[in-house]
Amino acid sequence: MYILSDTETGGVYAVLGEGNEKTVHMFEDEDDALRYVDHLRATDYTDELEILEVDPEVVVLNCTNYGYKYSIVSKDDLIIPPS
């Protein structure tokens, strides 16, 4: 699995949803993560992100500890960043 991380802070990229809930996307396919970063750049997102390969169990544990939600983006899913 792959997640996005801010290269400056080392923080994990999370989408802010309704009710100020943060969701971390875990991508099954690295190409999908790359595509998502390209979509972010097209919407003028300025923070520099890197793609990290991670153990999904560790991400789930951290999301639970910090009150974040998480989603698993499979190869058949298409997601675009919120505007």
N, C-alpha and C positions, 0 to 999 in steps of 0.2 A: 504494500500500500504506500501511497505517496501523499504528503501534505505540503502546504505552502508555508514558508517561514520568512519573516522579515530579516533581510541580511544585516541590517543595522542593529536591531534590538534583539534578534534571535527569537522573538515572539512568534507564535503560530498565528497565521492568518485565519480570521473567523468572520463570518458574515453576521451583521447585526440585523436581527429580525424584529417582528412585532413584539412589543413588550420588552424591548431591549435584550432579548435573548440572543446569545452568541452561538453560532453553529460552526463547527470545524468540518470541512469537507475532507474525506479520505478517498483518494482516487485509486481504483484498482489498476489503472493503466497510466503510465507516465506521460504518454502522448496527450491524454485528456487533461492532465494537470498543466502541461505546457499550453494547450489550447485555452484553458481557463485564464492563465496568466496573460496570454495575448489579448483576450477579451477585456481583461482589467486594464491593460495598457491603452486599449482603444477607447476606454471610457475615461481617460486621463487620470487613472490611478498612478500616483507618483512614487510610492514606496517601492523599493527594490526587493523583489521576492526571489527565493530560491526554492527548488523542489527537493524535498528530503524523503528518502525511503525510510519507512518506519514500521515498527511492530504495532499492528492495530490494537492489540491488547493494552499496550502502554498508553496509546492515545485515548482509548475509552476510559482507562483508569484516571488519567489526568483531567479529562472532560468532566468526569463524575466529581472529582475532588474540587474543581473550580466552578462548578455549576454551569458548564457549557453543554450544549447539545452537540451531537455529531451526526454526520450522514456519510453513507458509503456510496460513492459514485461508481457504478459498474460501467463496463465497456459499452453497454447499450444505452446509457443515460446521457442526456444532453442538458447541461445546466449553464446558465449565463449569469454573470454577476448582477446584483441589483443595481438599479440606476440611482 
